[in-house]
Amino acid sequence: MAPNAKIEDYGGDAASLGMSIAQAIAEEIRDDDTLDAQAIPKTVPADGDLIVRGEITHLDGGNLAVRMTVLVCYFCGWWAGDAVVGVQGQVTRRDGTVVGVFSDEKISGGITDVLGWTAFRGEGSAVHRATGRIGEAVGEMVKEGEYRGGHPGNDGYLEAVAVAEHSADRLPSGRPPADRLRALDELRAQGLISDAEYAEKRKEILQEF
C-alpha cells in the first residue's frame, strides 16, 4: 500500500490485495508461452530478469446498494457503484536498471458484473474483479514492454510522500523503545525502509532497554 493511498468504502484487509494483484500480473504474463512469472511476497528477495514492484494507490470498495439500483436502470444508459483499484510501480532489471514506470486504475467492470451477477455478491467480489483487471493491465504492459502512466495526472498515479518523513531516522526519539519498535515494524511492513535499515535501527533501539 502507498503510505498516502486513498481508501474508500472498504472494510477488508487492503494490504493483502497486493498479492492478489501480483498473482494476476504473473498469470497474464504466463499467457505468453515464451515467458514465465511468479508472484512473491515483498519479504522474499526478488531474483528475475525483470522485477515488477508496485503499490496500491487507490481502493474503493464501491457501493452494493448503488450497484443493485443501477442494475435495474442499466439500460437507461448509466452505471455507478463499481469498485475501483489503482496502482503504480516500476519494472527493473536484475541489476536495478529501471525498464519502465507505470500507473493505472481499473473499475470492477460495469456490464461484466451484470452478466456475471457479481453486482449482487458484495464488496469482496467487486474488488476481486477490479484487482484482476488491474493485474491483467500491468501484465500486458510487461509483455509488450510498453508502460503507461507513472506521471502526474495519469490514472492511478500518486505523488510519493517524501521518504524523509517516514524514514527510520525520523522515528520519534522521545517515545518508549517498545513504541519505537512498533513504529519501525510498520515502516518495514509498508516497504518504506530496507531490511538492512530495519536491522540496524532495531539493534540501536534495543540497546536502549
N, C-alpha and C positions, 0 to 999 in steps of 0.2 A: 504494500500500500504506500502511495505517496504520502509524506507527512502532512500535506495540505490537501489531501483528496477530499472531494465533495461527496458526502454520503447522505442519501435521502431515502426515506421510506423503506429501510431495510433493517430487519431485526436479526438477521443471521450473522455468522462469523465472516465478515467481509474479507479478512486476510486470507482465509482458507480458499477463496476463489482463485487466488493466484495460480495454484497448482492445476485447477480445472482449465484455466486459460492456457497454461503451459502444455497440458496434455492435448488440448485442441490444436495448438500450433504444431506440435510434433506429429499428430495424426494427419494433418493437412500436408505436411512436408513429406511424410511417408507415402502419400498417394502417388508421388513420383517414384517409380520403381528403382530409379538410379540413386535415390537419396535415403539416408537413414537419419532418424532423430529420436531423442529420448528427452522426456521431461524429468527434471531432477529438482529436489528442494534446494533453496538457496544456501543451505548449510553444507551441501555437498560440493566439493571442488569441481568446477566445470572444466572439462577437457575435451575439446572437439575442434574440428576445422573451423566451424562457425559457432559462436556462442550468442544466444539471444537472451538479453536481460531486460526486464521491464517492470513497470509498476502500474497499479490501478489508480487512475486519476479521478474517475467519476463513477459512482454507483447509485443508481436509482431503482429501487425495487418495483416501482410503478404502483398502480392503484387497481386492485382487483375489481372493486365496485365500478370504477370507471370503465374498465375493460368489458365487464359484463353488460353495462348500459350501452356502450358503443357498439357491441356486437349486434344488438337489436337494431341499431341505427346505421350499421356499417354501409349499407347500400345507399344511404343518404349522402355518402361521399366524404366522411371524416372519421378519424381514428384517434384514440388517446389512451393513456393509462399504461403504455408499454414500459417494460423495464429497460434501463439503459446502462451500458458498461463502456467506460472509456479507459484507454491505456496509452502509455508512452514508453519508449525504451530505445535500446540501441543494439546493433549487431556488431560483434567484433571477431577478429581472427584469434587464433590461439595465442599469438604474441601480443594481443591487446590492441592491434590496429583497428580503428573504427571503420567498418564497412558501410554502415548507414544508420540513420536515426529515423524513428517512426513515431507516429501518434495516430490514433483513430478512435472512433466511437460508434457503437452499433446499438440498435434497439432490438427488442426481443422478436419482432417480426410482423406485427400487424396481421395481415390476412393469413400468413403462415400459421400464426397462433390460432386463428379461427378454424382453419381447415384441420389442424391437428388437435383442436379442442384444448390447447394448453392455456387458453384465455381463462378457463374455469379452474385451473389447477393451483392457483395461488401464486404468491410472490416467488417461491422457490423455482418453479418450472419456468417462469418468465425470465428470471435472472439466469438460469441454466442455459436457456436458449440464447440469450444475449452473450454470455461468455463463450458459447460455441461459435457464434457468428464472428466475434472479435478475434477468436483464436484462428479461425479459418482465414480471416483477412490478413493477419500478421503472417501466418504460414505461407500464404500466397506471395506476399512481399518477399519473403526469404527465398522461395523457389525461383521467383522471377528476377530477383536481385534489383528490384525497383521499389524504393521505400517512399512512403507518403507521410506527410505531416512532419512532426518533430520541430515545429517552429511556431512562434506566437500566432494566434488566430486560426490555427488548424484544429480540427476535431480531436478531442482527447488531450490536447496539449495543456500542460500546467507549468507555469513558471516555477523553477526549482527554488525551494527555500534555501537561503544561504546556509552552507554547511557549517559555518562557524557558530550559528545559533543552536546547532544540535550536536556539536562535536563533544567528545569525551572531555576535552579541556574546559568546556563551559559547564560541567556538572557543578551545581551549587555546593561550594565547599563548606558552607555553614550547616548543612543538613547532616543528620546522623549517618554514619557509614552504611548502615543497613538500607536507608532510603536511597543513598547514592548508588549502592549496588543494584537496587531495583531499577533505578533510572538508567543505569548502564546497560542492564539486560534489555530494557526497552529500546535503547538506541541500536543495539545489535540486532534485535528482532526486526526492526524497521529497515535494516540494511544501511544505516547511516554511519557506521564505523566498521572497520575491518576486524577480522578475528585477532590480528596482531595488536591492534589498538585496544581491543576489548581486554585481552590478556594482560597487557601492560598496565592499563588503568585499574583493572580489578586487583592486581597484585599491590598496586600503590594504595588503594583504599583499604585492603585487608591489613596492611601494615599499621593502619591507624587504630585497629581494635585493641 
